[in-house]
Amino acid sequence: MAGLVCGRWSKWVVLGLWVVVLMIAAPMAGKLTDVQKNDNAAWLPGDAEATKVSELQARFRADDIAPAVIVYERAGGITPADTARATQDAAAMGRVAGVTGDIAGPVPAEDGQALQTIVPIKVDADGWDKIVDTVDELRATTGAGSGGLSIQYAGPAATAADSAEAFEGIDGTLLYTTLTIVAIILLITYRSPVLWLLPIISAGVALTTSQAVIYLLAKNAGLVVNAQSAGILTVLVFGAGTDYALLLVARYREELRRHDDRHEAMALALHRAGPAIIASAATVAVGMSCLTLAEVNSTSGLGPVSALGIVVGLLAMITLLPALLVIFGRWLFWPVRPALGTAEPTATGIYARLGARIARRPRLVWIVTAAVLGAMSLGLLQLEANGLSQADQFVDKPSSVSGEEALARHFPAGQGQPVVVIGQASSAAQIRSAVAGTPGISSAGEPVVRDDLALIEGLLADPPDSDAAMATIKRLRAAVHPVGDARVGGMTAMTLDINEANEHDNRLIIPLVLLVVLVILSVLLRAIVAPLVLIATVVLSFGAALGVSALVFRHVFGFAGEDTSFPLYVFVFLVALGIDYNIFLMTRVREEAHPHGTRRGALIGLAATGGVITSAGIVLAGTFAALGSLPLVAFAEIGFAVAFGVLLDTLIVRSVLVTALNLDLGRWMWWPGRLTRVRDEPAPTEPERDLEPVP
């Protein structure tokens, strides 16, 4: 089967098929942005209380509304001219496209130093994509203020506009940043001016194809795609795809030193490296698919999007890339061409020497390494994954945050983001009384009745994104649930529901992913001990990465905390992707254990794969570090934690900890499989020529 994609004639067939696929996929891939859903429903838990309230609100008004709150502020006190200007602005803003309904204000603050105008903006199916244009036109209408009068924007519309601008161009920014990072690392790794292009071309084809498939599913099958999942897709396809390419090219280069015919060499490389690559991709895809069980829509949508990207990336790397490599021939490796009969450099390279040193006292090495990783995990004590306030969501302070601060200085904290309570119309008076009597609610509006439902809005006494406001929502729900089957929604309730759903997803999906990975490793390695040991190292590596990240976020970057989804995302990416390196290493150790025993096989496996695993880890870390180019704290935190975790995994956990455990446990690593009965040869404590892998 391996020879089918790299045969003398079949390689051209494979190339031709991929060219046809690319021609069909490219136009659809360019439309992926058109089917993205970045409204609240695409992020909220599907069955959350705030989601249901948001759906019921449609019965009270034809359009979904996001208010923009314009704050006019003068430290010395608002003048009559300021009031006249705000009044004129309100009239002009009513003519802006996207503004709907009555504009409220300008309303003076009690301290006389500010005015506020509330502008309702229509945000239907297309409105969330257009809200940036509407807010920009409003800003152009009011101007920036002058003569000591400042004009600032707050409220859900301003926040949504800043978020949309942060996500604007995310695909292009990530793509070009990722391409640059991968190209530089591949140039350094291969030391060839040409070879690096083929993995990038193959990954680019895989990304375009996967985007087209996802576009079709989003348009015709209801798959939820948003800016977050589309951006992460780029990172995953390039990162994981390049990893698979590195492993295949490394094995191909080995075989070129043993076989004169490059077609035969590639067929053998695919035969030997293919199972590890396929198992690795299957692990990542299945692990990502576990996200579909998440309650948060954005997380559940990320699962199939990521899995599809990994599967398409795998297909490209085991079909298109091998065909391209044999088409272009050995000259691709210039200036260091792997000629027939030349020595395998890994046999006496740095990882052969590292393995020999570990072999002197493997038990001491793994105990000390595990202890250091455990100490690094203590940083988890400073992890505060309780959610990020609006002010803390951005790396730099956007204008909406400044607007909210100005609003809070002069008006009730919940102004512009009211709590929405909907219940039975027959109980409207009782519901309003319950709302007004709840501690943390400063006032309750008159009920608005439509058919059999009543809507009551309440103002929060605390800032809408504060912990105190979240506690008020919990008290309010306890107070109104028994009255007229009332339910509580609004922006604060949405945030609370998302945080609670993320906590549920953490408890459900993290153990599930561990179980899935354990099962796959057990089937692949045909053992029980080895998978358990490897899972333990993965968990230890995850804890260390999260611990160090928490300390860096707090004391270096100055971030206020972490999003509630942060532990889950980092875990899934680190475990699902980090297990790649376990599979790359352990399948090679298992292969070499048959003739040599596990201890000697561990040294051969480390020597043969250490370099490529390190290169793969650096590429993957670099691609995730590209997330740091976005102005959002949540992305920067995920990017740093995954990048650091991958480097820790490749440089320390795989190379040192797992190798030391292999050497210490020996053949018992494969219990109860047949390799347990293969006698271990002594592990040399100095690199030797006979560590070269056997053909």
C-alpha positions as CSV (number, residue, x, y, z in Angstrom):
1,M,0.0,0.0,0.0
2,A,2.8,2.4,0.9
3,G,4.2,2.1,-2.7
4,L,1.0,3.3,-4.3
5,V,1.6,7.0,-3.4
6,C,5.2,7.1,-4.4
7,G,5.5,4.7,-7.4
8,R,7.2,5.7,-10.6
9,W,3.8,6.5,-12.2
10,S,1.4,6.6,-9.3
11,K,3.2,9.6,-7.8
12,W,2.0,11.7,-10.8
13,V,-1.5,10.5,-10.3
14,V,-1.4,11.5,-6.6
15,L,-0.1,14.9,-7.5
16,G,-2.8,15.3,-10.2
17,L,-5.6,14.4,-7.7
18,W,-4.4,16.9,-5.2
19,V,-4.2,19.6,-7.8
20,V,-7.8,18.9,-8.8
21,V,-8.8,18.9,-5.1
22,L,-7.1,22.3,-4.6
23,M,-8.8,23.8,-7.6
24,I,-12.2,22.8,-6.2
25,A,-11.4,23.7,-2.6
26,A,-9.8,27.1,-3.0
27,P,-12.9,29.1,-3.9
28,M,-14.9,27.5,-1.0
29,A,-12.1,28.0,1.5
30,G,-12.2,31.7,0.8
31,K,-15.9,31.8,1.8
32,L,-15.3,30.3,5.3
33,T,-15.5,33.7,6.9
34,D,-19.0,34.1,5.4
35,V,-20.4,31.2,7.4
36,Q,-18.7,32.0,10.7
37,K,-21.1,32.7,13.6
38,N,-19.7,35.2,16.0
39,D,-22.9,36.2,17.8
40,N,-23.7,35.4,21.4
41,A,-25.5,32.2,20.4
42,A,-22.4,30.8,18.9
43,W,-20.6,31.1,22.2
44,L,-23.3,30.4,24.8
45,P,-24.1,27.0,26.2
46,G,-27.0,25.7,24.1
47,D,-29.4,25.0,27.0
48,A,-28.2,27.6,29.4
49,E,-30.8,29.8,31.2
50,A,-29.4,33.0,29.6
51,T,-29.6,31.4,26.2
52,K,-33.3,30.6,26.6
53,V,-34.0,34.1,27.9
54,S,-32.2,35.6,24.8
55,E,-34.4,33.5,22.6
56,L,-37.6,34.6,24.4
57,Q,-36.6,38.3,24.0
58,A,-37.3,38.0,20.3
59,R,-41.0,37.9,21.2
60,F,-40.8,41.4,22.7
61,R,-39.0,43.1,19.8
62,A,-38.5,42.4,16.2
63,D,-34.7,42.8,16.4
64,D,-32.0,41.7,18.8
65,I,-30.7,44.9,20.3
66,A,-27.2,45.8,21.6
67,P,-27.2,49.2,23.2
68,A,-24.2,51.6,22.7
69,V,-23.9,54.0,25.6
70,I,-22.3,57.3,24.7
71,V,-20.8,59.1,27.7
72,Y,-20.1,62.9,27.6
73,E,-17.8,63.8,30.5
74,R,-16.4,67.1,31.7
75,A,-14.5,67.3,34.9
76,G,-15.6,70.9,35.7
77,G,-19.3,70.1,35.1
78,I,-21.5,69.7,32.0
79,T,-22.3,73.0,30.4
80,P,-25.5,74.0,28.5
81,A,-23.5,73.9,25.3
82,D,-22.5,70.3,26.1
83,T,-26.1,69.3,26.6
84,A,-27.1,71.0,23.3
85,R,-24.3,69.2,21.5
86,A,-25.4,65.8,22.9
87,T,-29.0,66.5,21.9
88,Q,-27.9,67.3,18.4
89,D,-25.8,64.2,18.3
90,A,-28.7,62.0,19.4
91,A,-30.8,63.3,16.6
92,A,-28.0,62.7,14.1
93,M,-27.3,59.2,15.4
94,G,-30.9,58.2,14.8
95,R,-30.2,58.4,11.1
96,V,-27.2,56.0,11.2
97,A,-27.7,52.7,9.5
98,G,-28.1,49.9,12.0
99,V,-29.7,52.2,14.7
100,T,-33.2,51.1,15.5
101,G,-35.9,52.2,18.0
102,D,-35.9,55.2,20.3
103,I,-32.6,56.8,21.5
104,A,-32.7,57.5,25.2
105,G,-31.0,60.7,26.4
106,P,-29.0,62.7,26.8
107,V,-29.5,61.9,30.6
108,P,-27.5,64.0,33.1
109,A,-25.6,62.3,35.9
110,E,-26.4,63.2,39.5
111,D,-22.9,64.7,40.0
112,G,-23.5,67.1,37.0
113,Q,-20.2,66.0,35.3
114,A,-21.5,63.7,32.7
115,L,-24.3,62.9,30.2
116,Q,-25.3,59.5,28.8
117,T,-27.1,58.6,25.6
118,I,-28.3,55.1,25.0
119,V,-28.4,54.1,21.3
120,P,-30.1,50.8,20.4
121,I,-28.3,48.9,17.6
122,K,-29.9,46.1,15.5
123,V,-27.9,42.9,15.7
124,D,-29.8,40.3,13.8
125,A,-28.1,37.4,11.9
126,D,-25.8,39.8,10.1
127,G,-25.7,42.5,12.7
128,W,-22.8,41.2,14.8
129,D,-20.6,41.3,11.7
130,K,-21.8,44.9,10.9
131,I,-21.7,46.3,14.4
132,V,-18.1,47.6,13.9
133,D,-19.3,49.7,11.0
134,T,-22.3,51.0,12.9
135,V,-20.2,52.0,16.0
136,D,-17.6,53.6,13.8
137,E,-20.2,55.7,12.1
138,L,-21.6,56.7,15.5
139,R,-18.2,57.8,16.6
140,A,-17.8,59.8,13.4
141,T,-21.2,61.4,14.1
142,T,-20.3,62.5,17.6
143,G,-16.6,63.2,17.1
144,A,-14.0,62.8,19.8
145,G,-14.9,65.8,22.0
146,S,-13.0,69.0,22.4
147,G,-12.5,71.9,24.8
148,G,-12.4,69.7,27.9
149,L,-15.4,67.6,26.9
150,S,-14.6,63.9,26.3
151,I,-16.9,61.5,24.5
152,Q,-16.5,57.8,25.1
153,Y,-18.4,54.7,24.1
154,A,-19.5,51.9,26.4
155,G,-22.2,49.2,26.6
156,P,-22.5,45.8,24.8
157,A,-22.3,47.4,21.3
158,A,-19.0,49.1,22.0
159,T,-17.6,45.9,23.6
160,A,-18.8,43.8,20.7
161,A,-17.2,46.3,18.2
162,D,-13.8,46.1,20.1
163,S,-14.0,42.3,20.1
164,A,-14.8,42.2,16.4
165,E,-11.9,44.4,15.6
166,A,-9.6,42.2,17.7
167,F,-10.8,39.2,15.7
168,E,-10.7,41.0,12.4
169,G,-8.0,39.6,10.2
170,I,-7.3,36.8,12.7
171,D,-7.1,34.3,9.8
172,G,-4.6,36.3,7.8
173,T,-2.5,37.4,10.9
174,L,-2.2,33.8,12.2
175,L,-1.6,32.4,8.7
176,Y,1.3,34.7,7.9
177,T,2.8,34.6,11.3
178,T,2.6,30.8,11.4
179,L,4.0,30.5,7.9
180,T,7.0,32.8,8.8
181,I,7.7,30.8,12.0
182,V,7.4,27.4,10.3
183,A,9.6,28.5,7.4
184,I,12.4,29.8,9.6
185,I,12.4,26.7,11.8
186,L,12.4,24.3,8.8
187,L,15.2,26.2,7.2
188,I,17.3,25.8,10.3
189,T,16.2,22.1,10.7
190,Y,16.9,21.0,7.2
191,R,19.7,23.4,6.3
192,S,18.4,23.3,2.8
193,P,17.2,26.2,0.7
194,V,14.6,24.1,-1.0
195,L,13.4,21.1,1.1
196,W,11.5,23.3,3.6
197,L,9.1,24.4,0.9
198,L,7.5,21.0,0.4
199,P,6.1,20.5,4.0
200,I,4.8,24.1,3.8
201,I,3.2,23.6,0.4
202,S,1.6,20.3,1.7
203,A,0.3,22.0,4.9
204,G,-1.1,24.9,2.8
205,V,-3.0,22.5,0.6
206,A,-4.3,20.7,3.7
207,L,-5.4,23.9,5.3
208,T,-7.2,25.1,2.1
209,T,-8.9,21.7,1.7
210,S,-10.0,21.5,5.3
211,Q,-11.4,25.0,5.2
212,A,-13.4,24.0,2.2
213,V,-14.8,20.9,3.9
214,I,-15.6,22.9,7.0
215,Y,-17.3,25.6,4.9
216,L,-19.6,22.9,3.3
217,L,-20.5,21.4,6.6
218,A,-21.1,24.8,8.2
219,K,-23.4,25.8,5.3
220,N,-25.2,22.6,4.8
221,A,-24.9,20.5,8.0
222,G,-25.2,23.1,10.8
223,L,-21.5,22.9,11.9
224,V,-20.8,25.9,14.2
225,V,-17.6,27.8,13.1
226,N,-16.5,31.1,14.7
227,A,-13.4,33.2,14.5
228,Q,-11.7,31.3,17.4
229,S,-12.1,27.8,15.8
230,A,-11.1,29.1,12.4
231,G,-8.0,30.7,13.8
232,I,-7.0,27.6,15.8
233,L,-7.6,25.5,12.7
234,T,-4.7,27.3,11.0
235,V,-2.4,26.7,13.9
236,L,-3.3,23.0,14.2
237,V,-3.0,22.1,10.5
238,F,0.4,23.8,10.1
239,G,1.7,22.7,13.5
240,A,0.6,19.0,13.4
241,G,1.0,18.7,9.7
242,T,4.6,19.9,9.8
243,D,5.2,17.5,12.7
244,Y,4.1,14.6,10.5
245,A,6.2,15.9,7.7
246,L,9.3,16.0,9.9
247,L,8.9,12.5,11.0
248,L,8.4,11.2,7.5
249,V,11.3,13.1,6.0
250,A,13.6,11.9,8.8
251,R,12.7,8.3,8.1
252,Y,12.9,8.8,4.4
253,R,16.4,10.3,4.8
254,E,17.4,7.2,6.8
255,E,16.2,4.9,4.1
256,L,17.9,6.9,1.3
257,R,21.2,6.0,3.0
258,R,20.3,2.3,2.6
259,H,18.6,2.2,-0.8
260,D,19.7,3.5,-4.1
261,D,16.1,3.8,-5.5
262,R,14.3,6.7,-3.9
263,H,10.9,5.2,-4.7
264,E,11.8,2.1,-2.7
265,A,13.2,4.2,0.1
266,M,10.0,6.2,0.4
267,A,7.9,3.1,0.3
268,L,9.9,1.7,3.3
269,A,9.8,5.0,5.1
270,L,6.0,5.2,4.8
271,H,5.7,1.5,5.8
272,R,7.7,2.1,9.0
273,A,6.8,5.7,9.9
274,G,3.2,5.6,8.6
275,P,1.6,3.6,11.5
276,A,3.1,6.1,14.1
277,I,1.9,9.1,12.1
278,I,-1.6,7.6,11.6
279,A,-1.9,6.6,15.2
280,S,-0.7,10.1,16.3
281,A,-3.2,11.8,14.0
282,A,-6.0,9.5,15.1
283,T,-5.2,10.3,18.8
284,V,-5.3,14.0,18.1
285,A,-8.5,13.8,16.1
286,V,-10.3,11.6,18.6
287,G,-9.1,13.8,21.5
288,M,-10.4,16.9,19.7
289,S,-13.7,15.2,18.9
290,C,-14.3,14.8,22.7
291,L,-14.8,18.6,22.7
292,T,-18.1,18.0,20.9
293,L,-19.5,17.0,24.3
294,A,-18.9,20.4,25.7
295,E,-21.8,22.6,26.8
296,V,-20.3,25.8,25.5
297,N,-21.1,26.1,21.8
298,S,-17.7,27.6,20.9
299,T,-15.9,24.7,22.5
300,S,-18.1,22.0,21.1
301,G,-17.8,23.6,17.6
302,L,-14.0,23.6,17.9
303,G,-14.0,19.8,18.3
304,P,-15.1,18.7,14.8
305,V,-13.3,21.7,13.2
306,S,-10.0,20.6,14.7
307,A,-10.6,16.9,14.0
308,L,-11.3,17.6,10.4
309,G,-8.2,19.7,10.0
310,I,-6.0,17.0,11.5
311,V,-7.5,14.3,9.3
312,V,-7.1,16.3,6.1
313,G,-3.6,17.3,7.2
314,L,-2.7,13.6,7.7
315,L,-4.0,12.7,4.3
316,A,-1.8,15.4,2.7
317,M,1.3,14.4,4.6
318,I,1.1,10.7,3.8
319,T,0.1,11.1,0.1
320,L,0.9,14.5,-1.4
321,L,4.2,15.1,0.5
322,P,5.7,11.6,-0.3
323,A,4.7,12.1,-4.0
324,L,6.4,15.5,-4.1
325,L,9.6,14.2,-2.4
326,V,10.1,11.4,-4.8
327,I,9.3,13.6,-7.8
328,F,12.0,16.1,-6.9
329,G,14.6,13.5,-5.9
330,R,17.6,13.5,-3.6
331,W,18.8,17.0,-4.7
332,L,16.2,18.5,-2.4
333,F,18.5,17.7,0.5
334,W,21.3,19.8,-0.9
335,P,23.9,20.7,0.4
336,V,23.8,17.6,2.6
337,R,22.4,14.9,0.4
338,P,21.9,11.4,2.0
339,A,23.9,9.3,-0.4
340,L,23.8,5.5,-0.4
341,G,26.0,3.9,2.2
342,T,26.7,7.1,4.2
343,A,26.7,6.9,8.0
344,E,23.5,7.6,9.9
345,P,24.5,10.7,11.9
346,T,21.9,10.1,14.7
347,A,23.9,7.0,15.8
348,T,26.5,9.1,17.5
349,G,24.7,12.4,17.7
350,I,23.7,14.4,20.7
351,Y,20.7,12.2,21.6
352,A,22.9,9.1,21.4
353,R,25.2,10.7,23.9
354,L,22.3,11.9,26.1
355,G,20.9,8.4,26.2
356,A,24.2,6.9,27.2
357,R,24.5,9.4,30.1
358,I,20.9,8.6,31.3
359,A,21.8,4.9,31.1
360,R,24.4,5.3,33.8
361,R,21.8,6.0,36.5
362,P,18.3,5.9,35.0
363,R,16.3,5.6,38.2
364,L,18.0,8.7,39.7
365,V,17.4,10.6,36.5
366,W,13.7,9.9,36.3
367,I,13.1,10.5,40.0
368,V,14.9,13.9,39.9
369,T,13.2,14.9,36.7
370,A,9.8,14.0,38.0
371,A,10.5,15.9,41.2
372,V,11.5,19.1,39.3
373,L,8.4,18.9,37.2
374,G,6.3,18.4,40.3
375,A,7.9,21.5,41.8
376,M,7.1,23.5,38.7
377,S,3.4,22.3,39.1
378,L,3.2,24.2,42.4
379,G,2.6,27.3,40.3
380,L,-0.9,26.0,39.9
381,L,-1.6,27.5,43.3
382,Q,-1.6,30.9,41.5
383,L,-3.9,29.8,38.7
384,E,-7.1,31.8,38.7
385,A,-9.2,30.4,35.9
386,N,-12.3,32.1,37.1
387,G,-13.0,34.2,34.0
388,L,-11.8,37.5,32.7
389,S,-13.6,40.8,33.2
390,Q,-14.2,43.0,30.2
391,A,-11.3,45.2,31.2
392,D,-9.0,42.2,31.5
393,Q,-9.9,40.5,28.2
394,F,-7.6,42.6,26.0
395,V,-3.8,42.9,26.0
396,D,-4.2,46.6,25.6
397,K,-7.0,48.7,27.0
398,P,-9.6,49.3,24.2
399,S,-11.9,52.3,24.0
400,S,-14.9,50.4,25.3
401,V,-13.1,49.7,28.6
402,S,-12.3,53.4,29.0
403,G,-15.9,54.1,28.3
404,E,-17.1,51.7,30.9
405,E,-14.8,53.3,33.5
406,A,-16.2,56.7,32.6
407,L,-19.8,55.4,32.9
408,A,-19.0,53.8,36.3
409,R,-17.7,57.2,37.6
410,H,-21.0,58.9,37.1
411,F,-23.9,56.5,36.7
412,P,-25.3,53.4,38.3
413,A,-22.9,50.4,37.7
414,G,-25.4,48.3,35.7
415,Q,-26.5,51.1,33.4
416,G,-26.5,49.9,29.7
417,Q,-26.3,46.3,30.6
418,P,-29.5,45.5,32.5
419,V,-30.6,42.1,33.9
420,V,-33.4,40.7,31.9
421,V,-36.1,38.6,33.6
422,I,-38.9,36.8,31.7
423,G,-41.8,34.9,33.2
424,Q,-45.5,34.4,33.0
425,A,-47.5,37.5,32.4
426,S,-50.0,36.5,35.1
427,S,-47.2,36.8,37.7
428,A,-45.6,40.0,36.4
429,A,-46.2,42.1,39.5
430,Q,-44.8,39.3,41.8
431,I,-41.8,38.9,39.5
432,R,-41.1,42.6,39.6
433,S,-41.3,42.6,43.4
434,A,-38.9,39.7,43.6
435,V,-36.4,41.5,41.3
436,A,-36.6,44.8,43.2
437,G,-36.2,43.0,46.5
438,T,-33.1,41.1,45.5
439,P,-29.9,42.5,47.2
440,G,-27.6,43.8,44.5
441,I,-30.4,45.1,42.2
442,S,-30.6,48.9,42.4
443,S,-33.9,49.2,40.6
444,A,-36.5,47.3,38.6
445,G,-38.4,48.5,35.5
446,E,-42.1,48.2,34.8
447,P,-43.2,44.9,33.2
448,V,-43.5,44.7,29.5
449,V,-46.2,42.2,28.5
450,R,-46.4,40.2,25.2
451,D,-49.0,37.5,25.0
452,D,-48.5,35.2,28.0
453,L,-45.0,36.5,28.9
454,A,-43.7,39.5,30.9
455,L,-40.2,41.1,30.6
456,I,-38.7,43.0,33.5
457,E,-35.3,44.8,33.4
458,G,-33.3,45.3,36.5
459,L,-30.2,47.5,37.1
460,L,-27.2,46.0,38.9
461,A,-25.7,47.9,41.8
462,D,-22.2,46.5,40.9
463,P,-20.3,46.5,37.6
464,P,-21.8,43.9,35.3
465,D,-18.6,41.9,34.9
466,S,-17.7,41.8,38.6
467,D,-17.9,38.9,41.0
468,A,-20.5,40.8,43.0
469,A,-22.7,41.1,40.0
470,M,-22.4,37.3,39.3
471,A,-23.4,36.7,42.9
472,T,-26.4,38.9,42.4
473,I,-27.5,36.9,39.4
474,K,-27.4,33.7,41.5
475,R,-29.5,35.4,44.2
476,L,-31.9,36.8,41.7
477,R,-32.4,33.4,40.1
478,A,-33.1,31.8,43.4
479,A,-35.7,34.5,44.1
480,V,-37.6,34.5,40.8
481,H,-37.5,30.8,39.8
482,P,-40.4,30.0,42.1
483,V,-42.4,33.0,40.8
484,G,-44.2,32.6,37.5
485,D,-41.6,30.2,36.1
486,A,-39.3,33.3,35.6
487,R,-35.8,33.0,34.1
488,V,-32.9,35.5,34.3
489,G,-30.8,36.6,31.3
490,G,-28.7,39.5,30.1
491,M,-25.0,40.0,29.6
492,T,-24.0,39.2,33.2
493,A,-26.1,36.1,33.3
494,M,-24.6,35.0,30.0
495,T,-21.1,35.4,31.4
496,L,-22.1,33.4,34.5
497,D,-23.6,30.6,32.4
498,I,-20.5,30.4,30.2
499,N,-18.2,30.2,33.2
500,E,-20.3,27.5,34.9
501,A,-20.5,25.6,31.6
502,N,-16.7,25.8,31.2
503,E,-16.2,24.4,34.6
504,H,-18.6,21.5,33.8
505,D,-16.7,20.9,30.5
506,N,-13.4,20.8,32.4
507,R,-14.7,18.1,34.7
508,L,-16.1,16.0,31.9
509,I,-13.7,16.3,29.0
510,I,-10.3,16.2,30.7
511,P,-10.9,12.7,32.2
512,L,-12.5,11.6,29.0
513,V,-9.5,12.6,26.8
514,L,-7.2,10.8,29.2
515,L,-9.3,7.7,28.9
516,V,-9.4,7.9,25.1
517,V,-5.6,8.4,24.9
518,L,-5.0,5.5,27.3
519,V,-7.1,3.2,25.1
520,I,-5.4,4.2,21.9
521,L,-1.9,3.8,23.4
522,S,-2.8,0.4,24.8
523,V,-4.0,-0.8,21.4
524,L,-1.0,0.7,19.6
525,L,1.7,-0.5,22.0
526,R,0.0,-3.7,23.0
527,A,0.7,-3.2,26.6
528,I,-0.8,-1.8,29.8
529,V,2.2,-0.6,31.8
530,A,3.7,1.6,29.0
531,P,0.4,3.5,28.3
532,L,-0.1,4.1,32.1
533,V,3.5,5.4,32.5
534,L,3.1,7.6,29.4
535,I,-0.2,9.0,30.6
536,A,1.4,9.8,34.0
537,T,4.2,11.7,32.3
538,V,1.7,13.6,30.2
539,V,-0.3,14.7,33.2
540,L,2.9,15.7,35.0
541,S,4.1,17.7,32.0
542,F,0.7,19.4,31.8
543,G,0.8,20.3,35.5
544,A,4.3,21.8,35.2
545,A,3.4,23.8,32.1
546,L,0.2,25.2,33.7
547,G,2.1,26.0,36.9
548,V,4.9,27.9,35.2
549,S,2.4,29.6,32.9
550,A,0.3,30.8,35.9
551,L,3.5,32.4,37.5
552,V,4.5,34.0,34.2
553,F,1.0,35.4,33.6
554,R,0.8,36.9,37.0
555,H,4.4,38.2,37.6
556,V,5.7,38.8,34.1
557,F,2.8,39.7,31.8
558,G,0.7,41.1,34.6
559,F,-2.5,39.4,33.5
560,A,-5.3,39.5,36.0
561,G,-6.4,35.9,35.6
562,E,-7.4,33.2,33.1
563,D,-10.5,32.4,31.2
564,T,-12.5,29.5,32.6
565,S,-11.9,27.6,29.4
566,F,-8.1,28.0,29.7
567,P,-7.3,24.7,31.5
568,L,-9.4,22.6,29.1
569,Y,-8.0,24.1,25.9
570,V,-4.4,23.8,27.2
571,F,-5.0,20.2,28.4
572,V,-6.5,19.1,25.1
573,F,-3.9,20.7,23.0
574,L,-1.0,19.5,25.2
575,V,-2.2,16.0,25.7
576,A,-3.6,15.3,22.3
577,L,-0.6,16.9,20.5
578,G,2.0,16.0,23.1
579,I,1.0,12.3,22.9
580,D,2.4,12.5,19.3
581,Y,5.9,12.6,20.7
582,N,5.2,9.6,22.9
583,I,3.9,7.7,19.9
584,F,6.9,8.7,17.7
585,L,9.3,7.7,20.4
586,M,7.7,4.5,21.8
587,T,6.7,3.0,18.4
588,R,10.4,3.3,17.4
589,V,11.5,1.8,20.8
590,R,9.1,-1.0,20.4
591,E,10.4,-1.7,16.9
592,E,14.0,-1.8,18.1
593,A,13.1,-3.8,21.2
594,H,12.3,-6.9,19.1
595,P,15.9,-7.5,18.1
596,H,17.7,-5.7,21.0
597,G,15.5,-5.7,24.1
598,T,13.8,-2.6,25.6
599,R,16.9,-1.0,27.3
600,R,19.0,-1.0,24.2
601,G,16.0,-0.3,22.0
602,A,15.3,2.8,24.2
603,L,18.7,4.2,23.3
604,I,18.3,3.4,19.7
605,G,14.9,4.9,19.6
606,L,16.0,8.1,21.4
607,A,19.0,8.5,19.1
608,A,16.9,8.0,15.9
609,T,13.9,10.1,16.9
610,G,15.3,12.6,19.4
611,G,16.3,15.2,16.8
612,V,13.1,15.0,14.8
613,I,10.9,15.1,17.9
614,T,12.8,18.2,19.1
615,S,12.4,19.8,15.7
616,A,8.7,18.9,15.6
617,G,8.2,20.3,19.1
618,I,9.9,23.6,18.2
619,V,7.7,23.9,15.1
620,L,4.5,23.2,17.1
621,A,5.5,25.5,19.9
622,G,6.3,28.2,17.3
623,T,2.9,27.9,15.6
624,F,1.0,28.2,18.9
625,A,3.2,31.1,20.0
626,A,1.7,32.8,16.9
627,L,-1.5,33.1,18.9
628,G,0.4,35.7,21.0
629,S,0.2,38.0,18.0
630,L,-3.5,38.6,18.7
631,P,-4.6,41.4,21.1
632,L,-6.7,39.0,23.3
633,V,-5.5,37.8,26.7
634,A,-7.2,34.4,26.3
635,F,-5.4,33.7,23.1
636,A,-2.1,34.9,24.4
637,E,-2.4,32.7,27.4
638,I,-3.3,29.6,25.4
639,G,-0.5,30.3,23.0
640,F,2.2,30.7,25.7
641,A,1.0,27.8,27.8
642,V,0.8,25.3,24.9
643,A,4.1,26.5,23.4
644,F,5.9,26.2,26.7
645,G,4.3,22.9,27.4
646,V,5.3,21.4,24.0
647,L,8.9,22.5,24.5
648,L,8.9,21.1,28.0
649,D,7.4,17.9,26.6
650,T,9.9,17.4,23.8
651,L,13.1,18.6,25.5
652,I,12.6,17.1,28.9
653,V,9.7,14.7,29.3
654,R,10.2,12.7,26.1
655,S,14.0,12.9,25.9
656,V,14.9,12.5,29.5
657,L,12.0,11.3,31.7
658,V,10.5,8.7,29.3
659,T,13.9,7.4,28.3
660,A,15.0,7.0,31.9
661,L,11.8,5.1,32.7
662,N,12.3,2.8,29.7
663,L,15.8,2.1,30.8
664,D,14.8,1.5,34.4
665,L,11.7,-0.7,33.7
666,G,13.2,-2.5,30.8
667,R,11.1,-5.2,29.3
668,W,8.4,-4.8,32.0
669,M,7.4,-1.6,30.2
670,W,5.5,-3.9,27.7
671,W,3.7,-6.0,30.3
672,P,1.6,-8.1,29.6
673,G,2.6,-8.2,25.9
674,R,5.0,-10.6,24.2
675,L,7.9,-8.1,24.4
676,T,8.0,-8.8,28.2
677,R,9.7,-12.1,27.2
678,V,12.4,-10.5,25.1
679,R,15.6,-10.5,27.1
680,D,17.2,-7.1,27.6
681,E,20.6,-6.5,26.3
682,P,22.9,-4.3,28.4
683,A,22.4,-0.6,27.7
684,P,25.8,0.9,26.9
685,T,26.8,4.0,28.8
686,E,28.7,5.5,25.9
687,P,27.4,6.0,22.4
688,E,28.5,3.2,20.1
689,R,28.3,2.6,16.4
690,D,26.2,-0.4,16.8
691,L,23.4,1.8,18.1
692,E,22.7,2.6,14.5
693,P,19.2,1.3,13.7
694,V,19.1,-1.9,11.8
695,P,17.7,-1.9,8.3
